[in-house]
Amino acid sequence: MPNARQQVIGYGRVSTEEQENNYSLDAQRSRFETLCKQNRWVSLGFFPETGSGTSVINRPVLCKILERIQQGGVDGLWVKETDRLSRPENLGDLSLISQTLERSNTLLMVDTRSLDLREDNSVLMLDFEGVLAKHFRRQLLRNMNRGKTRKAEMGRKAGGADIYGYRTNEQGEYEIEPAESKVIQLIYQLYIKDHTLRQVSRELQRRSIKTKWGRESWSVAVLCDVLQNDIYLGVYRFRKSKHGKDVDGSRYKIAVQDQIVAGSREKPNHPPIVTPDMFELVQKKLQTNRRKNSTRLHMATGLLLCPVCGSRMNVKYSSAPGYRYNGLRAAKYTCLKRPGCRQNRIPIDETNDRLWGALLEVIVRPERIQDLIVPTPETDLTGLKKQMAETEREERTLKEKQQRLLDLYLEGNIPQASYVVKSGQMEAEAERLAQTRATLHQKMASHGKKGVTDGLVQTLRLLARSHRRFTEEQKTKVFRSMVKEARLSETGVELEMYVQATQNVWWKYRHKAMRQPTSAKPNQTVRVRIQQSAPDNHLYTTGQAAQMLGISTDLLLWRINSGKYPEPPKTNGTHRRFTHEHIQKLRAIPHGNR
């Protein structure tokens, strides 16, 4: 027991507001006050906190207590249990707390026990209790998951709050809530009558119908979830999705394949609220409206290839506190094979700037196109010669097989029907090889001629006249019209470009067709590689940063001087230099705060 009249700080923590309402903090406070009276401690205050024990950084009350201990004058820190300080698996946080107490000669008081962390036995006891707590926590979670899985298989609620329209009884079985079920049916009926989601929201607000949490307005996301959730058909799903976290802390949903499903449309698990015909009609309307509203394509949607597996990348959205793009969720390029592919999501803005910068280098200097072309099996002369030799060898082998087949037929060793079938197959193969040889001969004859890229050079020269005035929409149109595939690497960007643009990118000059004929075939491509420095080390001027943000230079300077934008770093003189990271922070600022 500590000596009399020691100055002690009490700390209490609960993980959720529900535990706070169940008087868990009051019980910890009462226990601390009782021990202060029994042991004649001088109480420096009891400081409660509500929050998870995953990290010390996210708990400001504990951080202030540690700062107070470092200043001195505190003899002990009291907690009810060691897991109130930190979870046992967070060894880094526990080590930080232990070092702070040890350096300040402060005792760690766990209920009625005192641990002097300057002594090896006390440190050993603390570590031992942490190992036991970790074991019991893992065992508890395993038992809870086993119980939830069993309840879900029985079609009972295995966790979470009650869904709107239903209530659960003591056994966890779903029962219809009459008032809320009528609202669900009203939402479906309004949407079937060609109301948009926003019109449905306004109608519910006009009728003074509040959400489950008491809000007066219904968000589009909530309404869309109601219209897509088949729990209103009597189907219960458990572990439908889980949340993933990207390297920048943004969160996104991942569909779980091995989810637990109880009930079906034919044999519902619980009383349905809507009919299957009504649900199917709503799904068809949602799909039709989704196609109408998904006309916007980002610059490299479906064109960018994954650096890890080579699959195409599409755009997915993720959200996190403080990370917004013009008030919306953050859009990122994502590999189609995720979560099987280990490639992280790539921010769209930074990637688009890098891809457009690579294409811009080709646009402003089109005469470099021949030097940037990457040799491929279709354009490499050595590879074409090897393919020609292989084709000629296959033709000679096929002629020998045809001659042997004819000899066998003349000698009477095979019937006429078999000879006709096999002879027809060999003639078709011979025709295919002859066509391949002719194509290779044409490629070898045209190798080294610049006529193939004349049309591309002509288009690039026209685009170079006004590329500085391109809007973001025009940049996307030009990029998607001229690039078939794009690859990112540490050293640069590789673009597979169409020799003839797939869309009319000559609109500014009212050209409907190219003036000079070209020897290029439709959809023929060339692959170019543009060397680039690492984006993190590249510095941009004020004008370049304003162009990347889509605003004028004067507006950017005004926002910096007025404090709406953070000040960027400066060189030895007075010139500002913007990094990719700084530009990303400026883009993340909500539109209203700009």
SEMI-68018 format. One record per residue (C-alpha): y negated, x, z; residue in one letter. Coordinates in steps of 0.2 Angstrom, whole numbers, padded with zeros to 4 digits, always signed. Layout:
<atoms>
YXZa/...
</atoms>
This chain:
<atoms>
+0000+0000+0000m/-0018+0006-0003p/-0029+0012+0010n/-0041-0001+0018a/-0058-0005+0010r/-0053+0001-0007q/-0063-0006-0021q/-0052-0015-0033v/-0055-0025-0050i/-0044-0039-0054g/-0039-0043-0072y/-0030-0059-0079g/-0025-0064-0096r/-0016-0078-0105v/-0011-0079-0123s/-0017-0096-0128t/-0029-0109-0123e/-0014-0120-0118e/-0009-0108-0105q/-0027-0108-0099e/-0027-0127-0097n/-0011-0126-0087n/-0020-0116-0073y/-0011-0099-0077s/-0028-0090-0075l/-0032-0100-0059d/-0015-0094-0052a/-0018-0076-0056q/-0036-0077-0048r/-0029-0085-0032s/-0015-0072-0030r/-0029-0058-0032f/-0040-0066-0019e/-0025-0068-0007t/-0020-0049-0008l/-0039-0044-0006c/-0039-0053+0011k/-0022-0047+0016q/-0025-0029+0012n/-0044-0028+0016r/-0049-0023-0002w/-0067-0024-0008v/-0066-0036-0023s/-0077-0030-0038l/-0073-0046-0047g/-0059-0055-0056f/-0061-0055-0075f/-0051-0067-0084p/-0047-0067-0103e/-0039-0078-0116t/-0031-0069-0131g/-0016-0060-0137s/-0010-0044-0130g/-0007-0036-0147t/-0022-0024-0146s/-0034-0018-0134v/-0048-0018-0147i/-0047-0037-0149n/-0050-0039-0130r/-0068-0036-0125p/-0066-0040-0107v/-0052-0027-0104l/-0063-0014-0114c/-0078-0017-0102k/-0066-0015-0087i/-0060+0002-0094l/-0078+0007-0097e/-0082+0003-0079r/-0067+0013-0073i/-0073+0028-0083q/-0090+0027-0074q/-0081+0030-0057g/-0082+0020-0041g/-0066+0010-0044v/-0050+0013-0033d/-0038+0001-0041g/-0035-0010-0056l/-0025-0026-0051w/-0014-0036-0063v/+0000-0049-0060k/+0012-0041-0072e/+0011-0025-0083t/+0013-0036-0098d/-0005-0043-0094r/-0012-0026-0099l/-0002-0024-0115s/+0014-0029-0124r/+0027-0016-0120p/+0030-0012-0139e/+0011-0006-0140n/+0014+0011-0134l/-0003+0017-0140g/-0013+0004-0130d/-0002+0007-0115l/-0005+0026-0116s/-0024+0023-0118l/-0025+0013-0102i/-0014+0025-0093s/-0024+0040-0098q/-0040+0031-0093t/-0033+0027-0075l/-0026+0044-0073e/-0042+0053-0077r/-0053+0042-0066s/-0040+0043-0051n/-0038+0024-0051t/-0022+0016-0045l/-0013+0003-0056l/-0009-0011-0044m/+0005-0023-0051v/+0005-0037-0038d/+0010-0029-0022t/+0015-0012-0029r/+0003+0003-0032s/+0006+0016-0045l/-0003+0032-0045d/-0001+0038-0063l/-0005+0056-0058r/+0013+0057-0051e/+0028+0058-0062d/+0038+0045-0053n/+0025+0032-0055s/+0024+0036-0074v/+0043+0035-0075l/+0043+0018-0066m/+0029+0011-0078l/+0039+0017-0093d/+0055+0010-0086f/+0047-0007-0083e/+0040-0007-0101g/+0057-0004-0108v/+0065-0018-0098l/+0050-0030-0103a/+0053-0026-0121k/+0071-0029-0120h/+0069-0046-0111f/+0055-0051-0123r/+0066-0047-0138r/+0080-0057-0130q/+0069-0071-0127l/+0062-0072-0145l/+0080-0071-0151r/+0086-0086-0140n/+0070-0096-0145m/+0073-0093-0164n/+0091-0098-0162r/+0086-0114-0153g/+0073-0118-0166k/+0085-0115-0180t/+0098-0127-0172r/+0085-0140-0170k/+0079-0139-0188a/+0096-0140-0194e/+0098-0157-0185m/+0082-0163-0193g/+0071-0162-0177r/+0054-0154-0175k/+0057-0135-0171a/+0039-0130-0168g/+0021-0133-0171g/+0010-0148-0169a/+0014-0166-0175d/+0010-0169-0193i/-0002-0182-0197y/+0007-0199-0199g/+0021-0195-0188y/+0024-0193-0169r/+0040-0185-0161t/+0049-0192-0146n/+0057-0182-0132e/+0072-0177-0143q/+0060-0170-0157g/+0064-0184-0169e/+0050-0190-0181y/+0044-0208-0179e/+0030-0216-0189i/+0013-0218-0181e/+0007-0235-0188p/-0012-0231-0190a/-0010-0214-0197e/+0004-0219-0209s/-0008-0232-0217k/-0021-0218-0220v/-0007-0208-0229i/-0003-0223-0240q/-0022-0225-0243l/-0024-0207-0249i/-0009-0209-0261y/-0015-0225-0268q/-0033-0219-0271l/-0027-0204-0280y/-0015-0214-0291i/-0031-0225-0296k/-0038-0209-0304d/-0049-0204-0289h/-0053-0185-0288t/-0049-0177-0271l/-0068-0176-0267r/-0069-0194-0271q/-0055-0198-0259v/-0063-0187-0246s/-0079-0197-0248r/-0070-0214-0247e/-0061-0209-0231l/-0078-0203-0224q/-0086-0220-0229r/-0072-0229-0220r/-0075-0219-0204s/-0057-0212-0205i/-0056-0195-0195k/-0044-0181-0198t/-0031-0177-0185k/-0043-0165-0176w/-0057-0177-0176g/-0067-0171-0190r/-0077-0184-0200e/-0074-0175-0217s/-0058-0172-0226w/-0057-0155-0235s/-0049-0154-0252v/-0036-0142-0246a/-0030-0154-0232v/-0029-0168-0245l/-0020-0158-0257c/-0007-0153-0244d/-0005-0171-0239v/-0001-0176-0257l/+0011-0162-0260q/+0021-0163-0243n/+0038-0171-0246d/+0039-0174-0227i/+0032-0191-0231y/+0048-0194-0241l/+0059-0191-0226g/+0063-0173-0230v/+0060-0160-0216y/+0058-0142-0220r/+0057-0127-0208f/+0051-0110-0212r/+0044-0115-0229k/+0032-0100-0229s/+0026-0085-0220k/+0010-0075-0219h/+0009-0058-0226g/-0005-0046-0223k/-0012-0034-0235d/-0019-0016-0232v/-0037-0022-0230d/-0031-0036-0217g/-0032-0051-0229s/-0019-0064-0227r/-0009-0073-0240y/+0006-0085-0240k/+0024-0080-0246i/+0036-0094-0250a/+0053-0092-0241v/+0068-0094-0251q/+0081-0097-0237d/+0071-0111-0228q/+0080-0125-0218i/+0080-0142-0226v/+0086-0158-0218a/+0087-0174-0227g/+0083-0179-0245s/+0075-0192-0255r/+0091-0202-0256e/+0096-0199-0238k/+0080-0196-0228p/+0080-0187-0212n/+0067-0199-0204h/+0058-0215-0210p/+0048-0211-0226p/+0030-0217-0228i/+0028-0216-0247v/+0041-0221-0260t/+0049-0208-0272p/+0041-0216-0287d/+0023-0215-0279m/+0026-0197-0274f/+0032-0192-0292e/+0017-0200-0300l/+0005-0191-0288v/+0014-0174-0292q/+0012-0177-0311k/-0007-0181-0309k/-0009-0165-0298l/+0000-0154-0311q/-0011-0162-0325t/-0027-0159-0316n/-0022-0141-0311r/-0020-0137-0329r/-0037-0144-0333k/-0045-0134-0319n/-0036-0117-0323s/-0045-0113-0339t/-0054-0098-0331r/-0045-0081-0333l/-0050-0065-0325h/-0052-0050-0336m/-0034-0043-0334a/-0024-0058-0329t/-0007-0055-0337g/-0013-0039-0346l/-0013-0027-0331l/+0004-0019-0328l/+0011-0015-0311c/+0009+0004-0307p/+0026+0004-0298v/+0038-0008-0308c/+0029-0011-0324g/+0029-0030-0322s/+0013-0040-0327r/+0001-0044-0313m/-0007-0061-0310n/-0021-0066-0299v/-0017-0072-0281k/-0029-0077-0267y/-0030-0071-0249s/-0041-0074-0235s/-0047-0066-0219a/-0061-0067-0207p/-0077-0059-0214g/-0069-0055-0231y/-0076-0067-0244r/-0080-0067-0262y/-0095-0078-0266n/-0090-0090-0252g/-0072-0091-0259l/-0056-0083-0255r/-0053-0065-0261a/-0045-0064-0277a/-0033-0049-0281k/-0021-0044-0294y/-0003-0046-0288t/+0014-0040-0296c/+0024-0055-0302l/+0040-0047-0293k/+0032-0047-0276r/+0038-0047-0262p/+0052-0037-0271g/+0040-0025-0277c/+0031-0013-0265r/+0015-0012-0274q/+0000-0019-0263n/-0012-0031-0270r/-0026-0024-0280i/-0044-0030-0277p/-0051-0038-0293i/-0069-0032-0293d/-0065-0014-0292e/-0051-0015-0304t/-0061-0025-0317n/-0075-0012-0315d/-0063+0002-0319r/-0055-0007-0334l/-0072-0011-0341w/-0078+0006-0338g/-0063+0013-0348a/-0066+0001-0363l/-0085+0005-0362l/-0081+0023-0365e/-0072+0019-0381v/-0086+0007-0386i/-0100+0019-0385v/-0091+0033-0393r/-0079+0025-0406p/-0077+0041-0416e/-0066+0048-0401r/-0053+0035-0405i/-0042+0047-0414q/-0042+0060-0400d/-0038+0047-0387l/-0023+0039-0395i/-0007+0042-0386v/+0008+0047-0396p/+0022+0033-0395t/+0039+0032-0403p/+0031+0021-0417e/+0017+0033-0421t/+0025+0050-0417d/+0030+0059-0433l/+0045+0068-0424t/+0051+0052-0417g/+0050+0043-0434l/+0060+0057-0442k/+0073+0055-0429k/+0074+0037-0431q/+0076+0039-0450m/+0090+0051-0448a/+0099+0040-0436e/+0097+0025-0448t/+0104+0035-0463e/+0119+0041-0453r/+0122+0023-0448e/+0121+0018-0467e/+0134+0031-0472r/+0146+0026-0458t/+0144+0008-0463l/+0148+0012-0481k/+0164+0021-0476e/+0169+0006-0466k/+0166-0005-0481q/+0177+0006-0492q/+0191+0006-0479r/+0190-0013-0478l/+0192-0015-0497l/+0207-0003-0497d/+0216-0013-0484l/+0213-0029-0493y/+0219-0022-0510l/+0235-0015-0502e/+0238-0033-0495g/+0237-0028-0476n/+0223-0041-0472i/+0222-0059-0478p/+0208-0064-0490q/+0199-0075-0476a/+0198-0061-0464s/+0191-0049-0478y/+0178-0062-0483v/+0171-0064-0465v/+0171-0045-0461k/+0164-0041-0478s/+0149-0053-0475g/+0145-0046-0458q/+0145-0028-0465m/+0133-0034-0479e/+0121-0042-0467a/+0121-0026-0457e/+0118-0015-0472a/+0103-0026-0477e/+0096-0024-0459r/+0098-0005-0460l/+0090-0005-0477a/+0075-0015-0471q/+0073-0003-0456t/+0074+0012-0467r/+0060+0005-0478a/+0049+0001-0463t/+0051+0019-0456l/+0047+0026-0473h/+0031+0016-0474q/+0026+0022-0456k/+0030+0040-0461m/+0020+0039-0477a/+0004+0031-0468s/+0006+0044-0453h/-0011+0053-0450g/-0021+0042-0461k/-0036+0035-0452k/-0037+0018-0462g/-0026+0010-0448v/-0040+0011-0435t/-0055+0009-0447d/-0056-0009-0442g/-0056-0005-0424l/-0069+0008-0426v/-0080-0004-0435q/-0078-0018-0422t/-0082-0005-0408l/-0098+0001-0417r/-0104-0017-0417l/-0101-0020-0399l/-0110-0004-0394a/-0126-0012-0401r/-0128-0024-0386s/-0115-0020-0373h/-0128-0018-0360r/-0133-0037-0362r/-0115-0043-0360f/-0113-0056-0346t/-0097-0056-0336e/-0090-0070-0346e/-0093-0060-0362q/-0085-0045-0355k/-0069-0054-0351t/-0069-0062-0368k/-0071-0045-0377v/-0058-0036-0365f/-0045-0050-0368r/-0048-0050-0387s/-0046-0031-0389m/-0033-0026-0376v/-0015-0031-0376k/-0009-0021-0360e/-0018-0010-0347a/-0011+0003-0335r/-0019+0011-0320l/-0015+0029-0314s/-0023+0041-0303e/-0030+0051-0317t/-0037+0037-0328g/-0033+0021-0338v/-0022+0018-0352e/-0026+0004-0364l/-0015-0003-0378e/-0028-0010-0390m/-0027-0022-0405y/-0032-0014-0421v/-0039-0031-0426q/-0047-0041-0412a/-0037-0057-0408t/-0053-0067-0406q/-0070-0067-0415n/-0080-0054-0405v/-0093-0053-0419w/-0101-0069-0413w/-0118-0061-0409k/-0120-0055-0427y/-0113-0071-0435r/-0099-0062-0444h/-0084-0073-0448k/-0073-0059-0455a/-0072-0041-0457m/-0082-0034-0473r/-0070-0021-0478q/-0051-0024-0480p/-0040-0014-0468t/-0022-0007-0470s/-0018-0013-0452a/-0005-0027-0450k/-0009-0042-0439p/-0007-0039-0420n/-0004-0020-0423q/-0009-0010-0408t/-0014+0008-0403v/-0012+0016-0386r/-0027+0026-0379v/-0029+0035-0363r/-0046+0037-0355i/-0048+0050-0341q/-0057+0044-0326q/-0061+0052-0309s/-0055+0044-0293a/-0065+0028-0289p/-0067+0032-0271d/-0076+0049-0276n/-0087+0042-0289h/-0106+0038-0285l/-0116+0025-0294y/-0135+0025-0296t/-0146+0009-0291t/-0146+0003-0309g/-0127+0005-0311q/-0124-0004-0294a/-0135-0018-0299a/-0126-0020-0315q/-0109-0021-0306m/-0116-0034-0294l/-0123-0044-0309g/-0141-0044-0302i/-0157-0035-0307s/-0162-0018-0300t/-0178-0025-0292d/-0168-0039-0283l/-0156-0026-0277l/-0170-0015-0270l/-0178-0030-0262w/-0162-0035-0253r/-0160-0018-0246i/-0178-0016-0241n/-0178-0033-0233s/-0162-0030-0223g/-0151-0042-0232k/-0140-0028-0239y/-0135-0012-0229p/-0144+0004-0233e/-0133+0015-0245p/-0132+0034-0242p/-0144+0045-0250k/-0144+0062-0258t/-0154+0077-0252n/-0169+0069-0260g/-0173+0051-0259t/-0161+0044-0272h/-0148+0031-0266r/-0130+0033-0271r/-0118+0019-0270f/-0099+0021-0268t/-0085+0009-0273h/-0083+0005-0255e/-0101+0001-0252h/-0102-0010-0268i/-0087-0020-0261q/-0096-0023-0245k/-0111-0030-0254l/-0099-0041-0264r/-0091-0048-0248a/-0108-0054-0242i/-0109-0073-0243p/-0120-0080-0256h/-0132-0089-0244g/-0135-0072-0234n/-0140-0063-0250r/
</atoms>
